[in-house]
Amino acid sequence: MRADRLVAILLLLQQRGQVTAAEVADELEVSERTARRDLDALGVAGLPVYAVRGRGGGWRLAGGGRTDLSGMSAPEVRALFALVGPNPDASPEVRAALRKLVRALPEPLRDRAEAAATSTVIDPAAWGRRPRPPAPALLDAVQAAVIDGVQIRLEYVDRQGSTSTRVVHPLGVAAKGATWYLIAGTEAGRRTFRVDRMRSVDPTGDAVDRPADFDLAGTWSEIVSAMEQQRLPIVVTGRAHRRILGPLDYLLGTRLSVAGAGDGGWVDVVIRGREPYVLAAELAGFSSDLEVLAPATVREALVSIGRELVERYGE
């Protein structure tokens, strides 16, 4: 990931004062061409990095390279390594960047950083749940295209299994649970693509047309709201006894909203779902502790489920 490389280069410059493209390439395990491009990018971005030409030249930091460019205090170093170090989802590139950051850190911070990275274990699987799948294979390529601001030729498989190829303008990447999405501009307007459905990602070299007012967080919030409307079109209104709010929340998660308090230990609830019968099946087990008031389709499905249960188990 390019962002990791740029941070590592800055810290190498801080430690050594001057580096050559060959030294950077060897340290970061990239080509000299990539190292030279990254060094140039730091200067273009306005950072105090400049090239010294001729024999004995290389890249230096203004002021002799002794400024703490990371700006990290000891607690901040511990927090960074404690967060990323034990994370099983961290990519090999991120872990490699952490190792290089350790070598570039000032001596007093190194031991604490290494200790922080091994101080915690994170098990991503909740009790009774399957572990999350690994990050999609093409996620790094997608993120690089967003960061570099270049268009990509995308081969994509939609939910019906149809494959298409198109050129898109990557604008941002978002994660929803274990699923990663690319938000991109297309000829048909702004679209969202699941990264795990991508079959190939090829940069075209052309610059992205990025709207001046584009806000990734705000755009993603709008996308999530629209997706929820499409994914969960059925809205149930009803009443639930307080004693089942815990189990309801565990079963339904964000699909449950507690709308207001009622009498006698009852509260008003709003529940979203995709199919009337499936939603009714989820709610039927709460029996008389939950009353569905609307819509009629879910009430009718509950009646049907009740009759089926009586027929199977009743005398």
ChimeraX attribute file (.defattr): number of C-alpha atoms within 10 A of each C-alpha:
attribute: neighborCount
match mode: 1-to-1
recipient: residues
	/A:1	16
	/A:2	15
	/A:3	15
	/A:4	17
	/A:5	23
	/A:6	17
	/A:7	17
	/A:8	26
	/A:9	25
	/A:10	24
	/A:11	24
	/A:12	22
	/A:13	24
	/A:14	23
	/A:15	18
	/A:16	14
	/A:17	19
	/A:18	21
	/A:19	21
	/A:20	20
	/A:21	19
	/A:22	16
	/A:23	15
	/A:24	23
	/A:25	17
	/A:26	13
	/A:27	14
	/A:28	18
	/A:29	13
	/A:30	13
	/A:31	14
	/A:32	16
	/A:33	12
	/A:34	15
	/A:35	24
	/A:36	16
	/A:37	12
	/A:38	19
	/A:39	25
	/A:40	15
	/A:41	14
	/A:42	17
	/A:43	15
	/A:44	12
	/A:45	9
	/A:46	8
	/A:47	13
	/A:48	15
	/A:49	21
	/A:50	17
	/A:51	16
	/A:52	12
	/A:53	9
	/A:54	7
	/A:55	6
	/A:56	9
	/A:57	12
	/A:58	18
	/A:59	20
	/A:60	22
	/A:61	22
	/A:62	13
	/A:63	10
	/A:64	12
	/A:65	20
	/A:66	13
	/A:67	15
	/A:68	14
	/A:69	15
	/A:70	14
	/A:71	8
	/A:72	13
	/A:73	11
	/A:74	12
	/A:75	11
	/A:76	12
	/A:77	21
	/A:78	21
	/A:79	15
	/A:80	15
	/A:81	22
	/A:82	21
	/A:83	15
	/A:84	17
	/A:85	24
	/A:86	18
	/A:87	17
	/A:88	12
	/A:89	14
	/A:90	13
	/A:91	15
	/A:92	10
	/A:93	15
	/A:94	17
	/A:95	16
	/A:96	15
	/A:97	21
	/A:98	21
	/A:99	15
	/A:100	20
	/A:101	23
	/A:102	20
	/A:103	15
	/A:104	20
	/A:105	21
	/A:106	13
	/A:107	10
	/A:108	9
	/A:109	17
	/A:110	18
	/A:111	12
	/A:112	17
	/A:113	26
	/A:114	18
	/A:115	14
	/A:116	20
	/A:117	20
	/A:118	12
	/A:119	14
	/A:120	12
	/A:121	12
	/A:122	11
	/A:123	10
	/A:124	14
	/A:125	10
	/A:126	9
	/A:127	8
	/A:128	6
	/A:129	8
	/A:130	9
	/A:131	12
	/A:132	13
	/A:133	10
	/A:134	12
	/A:135	16
	/A:136	15
	/A:137	13
	/A:138	15
	/A:139	19
	/A:140	15
	/A:141	16
	/A:142	25
	/A:143	20
	/A:144	16
	/A:145	24
	/A:146	21
	/A:147	16
	/A:148	16
	/A:149	20
	/A:150	20
	/A:151	24
	/A:152	25
	/A:153	15
	/A:154	19
	/A:155	16
	/A:156	21
	/A:157	17
	/A:158	12
	/A:159	9
	/A:160	6
	/A:161	9
	/A:162	8
	/A:163	13
	/A:164	12
	/A:165	14
	/A:166	11
	/A:167	18
	/A:168	23
	/A:169	25
	/A:170	29
	/A:171	25
	/A:172	22
	/A:173	21
	/A:174	17
	/A:175	12
	/A:176	9
	/A:177	7
	/A:178	11
	/A:179	15
	/A:180	17
	/A:181	19
	/A:182	21
	/A:183	22
	/A:184	23
	/A:185	20
	/A:186	15
	/A:187	10
	/A:188	6
	/A:189	8
	/A:190	14
	/A:191	15
	/A:192	17
	/A:193	17
	/A:194	19
	/A:195	23
	/A:196	16
	/A:197	18
	/A:198	21
	/A:199	15
	/A:200	16
	/A:201	20
	/A:202	15
	/A:203	19
	/A:204	14
	/A:205	12
	/A:206	11
	/A:207	15
	/A:208	20
	/A:209	16
	/A:210	13
	/A:211	9
	/A:212	6
	/A:213	6
	/A:214	11
	/A:215	11
	/A:216	14
	/A:217	11
	/A:218	9
	/A:219	13
	/A:220	19
	/A:221	11
	/A:222	11
	/A:223	15
	/A:224	12
	/A:225	11
	/A:226	11
	/A:227	12
	/A:228	14
	/A:229	15
	/A:230	11
	/A:231	13
	/A:232	14
	/A:233	14
	/A:234	19
	/A:235	17
	/A:236	23
	/A:237	18
	/A:238	17
	/A:239	21
	/A:240	24
	/A:241	19
	/A:242	17
	/A:243	11
	/A:244	14
	/A:245	18
	/A:246	9
	/A:247	11
	/A:248	19
	/A:249	14
	/A:250	11
	/A:251	13
	/A:252	15
	/A:253	11
	/A:254	10
	/A:255	15
	/A:256	18
	/A:257	15
	/A:258	15
	/A:259	13
	/A:260	11
	/A:261	14
	/A:262	13
	/A:263	8
	/A:264	8
	/A:265	10
	/A:266	18
	/A:267	18
	/A:268	19
	/A:269	21
	/A:270	18
	/A:271	21
	/A:272	21
	/A:273	21
	/A:274	15
	/A:275	15
	/A:276	21
	/A:277	18
	/A:278	13
	/A:279	19
	/A:280	22
	/A:281	17
	/A:282	14
	/A:283	20
	/A:284	18
	/A:285	10
	/A:286	15
	/A:287	10
	/A:288	9
	/A:289	16
	/A:290	22
	/A:291	18
	/A:292	20
	/A:293	12
	/A:294	15
	/A:295	14
	/A:296	12
	/A:297	14
	/A:298	23
	/A:299	18
	/A:300	15
	/A:301	18
	/A:302	23
	/A:303	13
	/A:304	14
	/A:305	16
	/A:306	14
	/A:307	13
	/A:308	12
	/A:309	11
	/A:310	10
	/A:311	10
	/A:312	8
	/A:313	8
	/A:314	8
	/A:315	5
